[in-house]
Amino acid sequence: METKPRFSELSYTGYKKITRQPRRSVVVSFNIDDVYKNAELIRRQKGGAAIVLGALSPRTRNAQVAMYQAGEVDYMVATDAIGMGLNMDVSHVSLAATRKYDGRQVRELNAAEMAQIAGRAGRYMKNGTFGVTGPVSSLDPDTVERIEEHKFEPLQKIFWRNRDLDFTSIKMLIGTLERSSESPVLVKGRDGDDHTALRHLLSNDEVMALATTPDTIRLLWEVCQIPDFAQTTQEQHNTLLSEIYTRLLSGPVGAGIEKLSEDWIAGNVTRLDQTSTDIDTLMSRIAHIRTWTYITHKREWVKAADEWQAKTRDIEDMLSDSLHQALTTRFVDKRSSILLRSLKEGEELLAGVKKDGNVIVEGHPVGHLQAFQFIPDESAIGTDRKAIMSAARAALKTEINRRVMSLLKAENSQFSLDDDGQIYYQPLLNNPMKGDVVAKITKGNDLLEPNVTLTESGMIADEDKPKIVEKLSEWLKAHITETLAPLMKLKSESNEEPAAVRGINYQLSESLGVVHRSDVEELISTLDEDGRKALRAKRVKLGPILVFLPELNKPKTVRLRAMLWTLWNDEKLPATVPNDGSVSVVVDSENIDRNYYRAISYPVFGPRAIRIDMLDRVINAIYENAKDGKFQAQHKMAEWLGCSIDDLYAILSSMGHKHIKPKAEENSVEKSEAEEDKTQTSEAEKTSDDKAAAIAEDNAKKTNDSKKAGDVTDQEQAKPELDYFWLKKGQIHKKAKPKSFSNKKPPKGKKGKKPFDKGPRVIKAEAKKNEEDNPFAILGQLKGKK
């Protein structure tokens, strides 16, 4: 064994806080969470740090090291991977942990292992130092002396595994793997990953049925040696290995290796060919693609091996570059690192923040502080830019803290929510301006409970962020509760309410206050008078087509529901919303989401999205004036909807009513269609008791309007007469069924009988004689016809 002396000295400096580490330092931990935590701290206090982990790809690790070597950052946070083959300009190594998991247990590092890590400092003729930080308060003096003097106990044992393997049978292979050395120095270590994988695959009957010859057993051992870079569960890795093995031997018995299907390889590789900004996601994808890079280097297993090797390398390089960028973005504040370095030998510069947010350094404007975001000024250029910007950041710490305290004490009236989902904060209580953006809302776990995400540039202390989020979340909850009060009232249901009422309330609250009547018709059919009274108390309108909350038609409630629906469905804000007060808007009915427009109280019929209260008004007018199964379109309907006559016809048709040809052609048509019309009339006269009750209830509230509507003025008489429509067959709230062009007869029940129809009960839409409580009788009384 050959040894070489160290030319430089390595000395122990004791304990120093992470934020007090000297420049060109490496802080070492053995847990990835600790690495991230320490890197975040260094970023806030020192401007940033490079990251070195064993899980990084060589390309990412080299990029992080190059950033450190180039002086873009003065600090590095790493695991013990720093002690394996990396030579850098490091002056000091600080151990933030002295215990690590060695694959079996968590144990203390021995002196030789610590020396391997600490030895990164100095190198060659340049002296270096090492010490401890974080939770490690000190090192044992004996350990320190041995590291400084480079005196360690000689190795007494070396882990060894037999490489002369016997593939005549599985039993012989296992036996040779577990064979011990005859030397007392060479001792058997823990089973390797390939050995462990082989043991697990022995319980797979399909694998064992194939591993019967020396060649197939040798192949099984080669498959077991596929590395699990992603460190997945043993079961997941075994599943991959068994699938590869069975695919390789999927050909006829004795035919040899069947190369892996390119489609199967492509399916596994392509799903990894996508970037991300999440560090853990990128690291996982890199680990998986490295496994496939290994597989593609088995030429006897893969068709077009060179092409697949190039493909997997390209994906690994792309992911590695993205990971380097993600690490740099998260753990390096390039501006801060440069600025802080510029002050290390200079005098402290004077800096301050004006009331309007302008940041002044040595009398020169260098940027603007907008809420909690510092926006550098383009005028801050030149050789002194680094020092000026560094002083500005130092000056902002006090101002940021003051602003945080001010926000936490603010009243609800000082916050507002914009249509793009941004929360604004106005520091001055009586200022009508909305102020600056401090956060944005994002999708939460509930439709009516979005999350709050701060929009700041790393200026707020970590301990203050949860407080601000909590404050803004409380305001947002109060804002939604107040704006959507009728809807939120539905969520606060009582167990004393009938089940049908609670069911309708739930459906409405989950649909932002609007549901198609057919979706709740079964519940409505079970309502008694008390149930209907409970719904009326919560301002629920049981319309002929839709069940809704009329109080949610206000512009501010429409905009807020549009925002919540858009977030919940992963769409981009701001949402497309009708102008305030619009009764209808033209839409591309083929390319819009009808569920969205219905959720904001603008259901789509024909070429228009119609405000729900106006739609309900038109529907009531249709059934008020219907006679003999048909009705005539009226000019006032178009006026209510703010649309043309052609659009009105299209809207009525989309409701399911059949357009009758103009009178000039009606006679010739009626004769040929007399029988069909007779059947159609009979069907159209049918509707539900609840539809009639809804119309009667609505007209009871609008008696004066109904009387005015009944008076036809001279101006109305002068307008051209509009076309007639057959009423929609059956119940109006029933959704249209797709037409069937099949000639097959409906299926019959037992013994040739027609199956029993369990659908909703349908009655004739006319009042029965001598029944004064009938809804249509009430309607007649209100109209003065009875």
Secondary structure, 3 states (H helix, E strand, C coil): CCCCCCCCCEEEEEECCHHHCCCCEEEECCCHHHHHHHHHHHHHHHCECEEECCCCCHHHHHHHHHHHHCCCCCEEEECHHHHCCCCCCCCEEEECCCEEECCCCEEECCHHHHHHHHCCCCCCCCCEEEEECCCCCCCCHHHHHHHHHCCCCCCCCEEECCCCCCCCCHHHHHHHHCCCCCCCCEEECCCCHHHHHHHHHCCCHHHHHHCCCHHHHHHHHHHHCCCCCCCCCHHHHHHHHHHHHHHHCCCCCCCCCCCECHHHHHHHHHCCCCCCCCHHHHHHHHHHHHHHHHHHCCCCCECCHHHHHHHHHHHHHHHHHHHHHHHHHHHECHHHHHHHHHCCCCCCCCEEECCCCEEEECCEEEEEEECCEEEECCCCCCCCHHHHHHHHHHHHHHHHHHHHHHHHCCCHHHEEECCCCEEEECCCCCCCCCCEEEEEEEEEEECCEEEEEECCCCCCCCCCHHHHHHHHHHHHHHHHHHHCHHHHHHHCCCCCCCHHHHHHHHHHHHCCCEEEHHHHHHHHHCCCHHHHHHHHHCCCEECCCEEECHHHHCHHHHHHHHHHHHHHCCCCCCCCCCCCCCCEEECCCCCCCHHHHHHCCCCEECCEEECHHHHHHHHHHHHHHCECCEEECCHHHHHHHCCCHHHHHHHHHHCCCEECCCHHHHHHHHHHCHHHHHHHHHHHCEECHHHHHHHHHHHHHCHHHHHHHHCCCHHHHHCCCCCEEECCCCCCCCCCCCCCCCCCCCCCCHHHCCCCCCCCCCEECCCCCCCCCCHHHHHHHHCCCC
